Amino acid sequence: MARVNFKKFPLFMDIAHKQLLVRDVKDEVCGLIYAHGTGIAYRGLAQKIYNAEDEVVLDEKETKLLLDFARFMFTPNMIDSLEQVLATQ
């Protein structure tokens, strides 16, 4: 199980990963997944993240789905940040 708080998400702001900005990326993440994900699983993932109050708890399948999507649709700093959040659990 992975826990991610998209409302207080630590986002790398430089390639050296020395500058970090904590920001709310929940609506952006949900919007991208909802608009560009293909299939009902992505719809469910977007809704789960959107409906989470703070942290969202993702099972192994949802985590893989999120990472697969992120590696295709997110900016490089967002990908690195998400991978870091997931690796520290």
Rosetta silent file (secondary structure, phi, psi, omega in degrees, C-alpha in Angstrom):
SEQUENCE: MARVNFKKFPLFMDIAHKQLLVRDVKDEVCGLIYAHGTGIAYRGLAQKIYNAEDEVVLDEKETKLLLDFARFMFTPNMIDSLEQVLATQ
SCORE:     score description
SCORE:     0.000 S_00000001
   1 L     0.000  134.814  178.163    0.000    0.000    0.000 S_00000001
   2 E  -113.491  145.512  177.638    1.245    3.446   -0.912 S_00000001
   3 E  -121.345  126.405  179.603    0.177    6.711    0.692 S_00000001
   4 E  -133.252  130.379  175.161    0.385    9.974   -1.232 S_00000001
   5 E  -104.570   97.808 -179.063   -0.805   13.380   -0.098 S_00000001
   6 H   -74.998  -15.418  176.740   -1.398   15.319   -3.307 S_00000001
   7 H   -79.302  -23.629  176.600   -2.637   18.340   -1.312 S_00000001
   8 H  -131.153   66.323 -172.211    0.795   18.671    0.348 S_00000001
   9 E   -93.694  124.869  178.118    2.989   17.250   -2.358 S_00000001
  10 E   -78.217  110.364 -173.508    6.783   17.786   -2.190 S_00000001
  11 E  -109.689  121.579  176.088    7.727   18.891   -5.706 S_00000001
  12 E   -65.609  135.389 -178.805   11.331   19.113   -6.893 S_00000001
  13 L  -110.493   -3.990  177.069   11.999   22.482   -8.503 S_00000001
  14 L  -143.287  159.068 -175.201   15.488   21.819   -9.846 S_00000001
  15 L   -68.470  -22.354  178.196   17.258   18.901  -11.477 S_00000001
  16 L   -80.563   -7.419 -179.988   19.689   18.594   -8.556 S_00000001
  17 L    61.937   33.648  178.278   16.702   17.980   -6.247 S_00000001
  18 L   -98.332  -26.944  179.082   17.924   20.643   -3.828 S_00000001
  19 L  -103.603  124.832 -176.721   14.936   22.982   -4.151 S_00000001
  20 E  -126.838  134.518  177.545   11.647   21.564   -2.948 S_00000001
  21 E  -124.211  123.976  176.986    8.249   23.233   -2.977 S_00000001
  22 E   -89.700  121.179 -178.310    5.317   21.700   -1.132 S_00000001
  23 E  -146.027  166.701  178.819    2.145   22.435   -3.053 S_00000001
  24 L   -87.189  110.973  179.740   -1.364   21.240   -3.787 S_00000001
  25 L  -114.777    8.139 -174.177   -1.275   19.274   -7.059 S_00000001
  26 H   -56.262  -51.300 -177.735   -4.429   17.231   -6.440 S_00000001
  27 H   -65.187  -37.249  178.589   -6.679   18.945   -8.988 S_00000001
  28 H   -64.535  -45.730 -179.256   -3.950   18.940  -11.640 S_00000001
  29 H   -62.919  -49.277  179.795   -3.224   15.237  -11.153 S_00000001
  30 H   -60.771  -42.065 -179.832   -6.906   14.282  -11.175 S_00000001
  31 H   -62.493  -44.159  178.572   -7.577   16.447  -14.215 S_00000001
  32 H   -63.610  -45.653 -179.191   -4.746   14.909  -16.227 S_00000001
  33 H   -64.059  -45.154 -177.988   -5.734   11.356  -15.326 S_00000001
  34 H   -64.798  -39.698 -176.155   -9.426   11.996  -16.013 S_00000001
  35 H   -81.070  -29.081 -171.783   -8.805   13.755  -19.330 S_00000001
  36 H  -121.980   -9.053  176.320   -6.048   11.543  -20.718 S_00000001
  37 L   -73.082  148.440  179.917   -6.274    8.165  -19.005 S_00000001
  38 L  -115.521  120.719  177.618   -7.848    5.426  -21.069 S_00000001
  39 L   110.578  164.019 -175.702  -10.245    3.009  -19.467 S_00000001
  40 H   -67.520  -28.796 -179.986  -12.388    2.668  -16.395 S_00000001
  41 H   -63.133  -39.102  178.240   -9.399    1.976  -14.119 S_00000001
  42 H   -68.879  -36.484  176.461   -8.072    5.488  -14.751 S_00000001
  43 H   -61.212  -45.874  178.788  -11.491    6.967  -14.070 S_00000001
  44 H   -62.123  -41.375  178.825  -11.587    5.138  -10.739 S_00000001
  45 H   -63.613  -45.107  178.865   -8.065    6.274   -9.873 S_00000001
  46 H   -60.550  -42.880  179.826   -8.887    9.912  -10.659 S_00000001
  47 H   -66.995  -39.638 -179.858  -12.023    9.740   -8.506 S_00000001
  48 H   -62.697  -44.550  178.615  -10.192    8.063   -5.624 S_00000001
  49 H   -66.095  -43.863 -178.569   -7.529   10.777   -5.584 S_00000001
  50 H   -61.996  -39.952 -176.569  -10.131   13.529   -5.985 S_00000001
  51 H   -81.919   -9.823  179.724  -12.287   12.232   -3.123 S_00000001
  52 L   -70.074  135.435  178.541   -9.381   11.799   -0.691 S_00000001
  53 L   -70.279  -52.241  179.642   -9.369   14.347    2.122 S_00000001
  54 L  -128.356  -92.950  178.119   -5.603   14.331    2.633 S_00000001
  55 E   -76.801  144.839  170.924   -3.632   11.181    1.899 S_00000001
  56 E  -108.941  135.845  179.059   -4.855    8.720   -0.655 S_00000001
  57 E  -101.307  119.939 -176.737   -4.072    5.056   -0.003 S_00000001
  58 E  -112.091  135.061  174.721   -3.261    3.187   -3.198 S_00000001
  59 L   -79.494  179.925 -175.511   -2.992   -0.553   -3.572 S_00000001
  60 H   -60.905  -41.128  179.915   -0.274   -2.129   -5.713 S_00000001
  61 H   -65.918  -43.677  179.372   -2.365   -2.075   -8.900 S_00000001
  62 H   -66.292  -37.758  178.533   -3.364    1.580   -8.443 S_00000001
  63 H   -63.813  -44.507  178.188    0.233    2.544   -7.689 S_00000001
  64 H   -63.100  -42.423  178.767    1.442    0.868  -10.890 S_00000001
  65 H   -60.082  -45.365  179.479   -1.349    2.541  -12.864 S_00000001
  66 H   -63.364  -46.147 -179.959   -0.399    5.946  -11.452 S_00000001
  67 H   -64.126  -42.311  177.929    3.314    5.460  -12.155 S_00000001
  68 H   -59.637  -44.554  179.091    2.670    4.229  -15.699 S_00000001
  69 H   -65.815  -45.910 -177.842    0.498    7.264  -16.370 S_00000001
  70 H   -58.411  -43.896 -177.034    2.916    9.669  -14.676 S_00000001
  71 H   -66.625  -16.545  178.062    5.878    8.462  -16.720 S_00000001
  72 H  -100.006  -35.484 -169.501    3.933    9.227  -19.885 S_00000001
  73 H  -114.091  -19.941 -176.013    2.012   12.405  -19.005 S_00000001
  74 L   -86.854  161.892  174.371    3.694   14.226  -16.095 S_00000001
  75 L   -71.467  156.187 -178.535    6.575   16.670  -16.249 S_00000001
  76 H   -55.950  -39.283  179.716   10.009   15.268  -15.349 S_00000001
  77 H   -67.523  -32.870  177.638   10.084   17.044  -11.969 S_00000001
  78 H   -70.436  -39.422  177.551    6.663   15.631  -11.104 S_00000001
  79 H   -61.873  -50.554  179.301    7.773   12.116  -12.095 S_00000001
  80 H   -58.850  -41.160 -179.001   10.908   12.367   -9.956 S_00000001
  81 H   -65.235  -45.673  179.604    8.901   13.754   -7.059 S_00000001
  82 H   -63.630  -44.377  178.578    6.268   11.019   -7.224 S_00000001
  83 H   -60.511  -38.580  178.475    8.911    8.300   -7.477 S_00000001
  84 H   -65.257  -45.585  179.038   10.656    9.802   -4.439 S_00000001
  85 H   -58.931  -44.340 -178.363    7.448    9.895   -2.398 S_00000001
  86 H   -71.326  -31.928 -178.719    6.719    6.263   -3.244 S_00000001
  87 H   -73.296  -23.435 -176.376   10.290    5.126   -2.598 S_00000001
  88 L   -88.693   12.523 -178.931   10.352    6.534    0.916 S_00000001
  89 L  -102.844    0.000    0.000    7.519    4.307    2.117 S_00000001
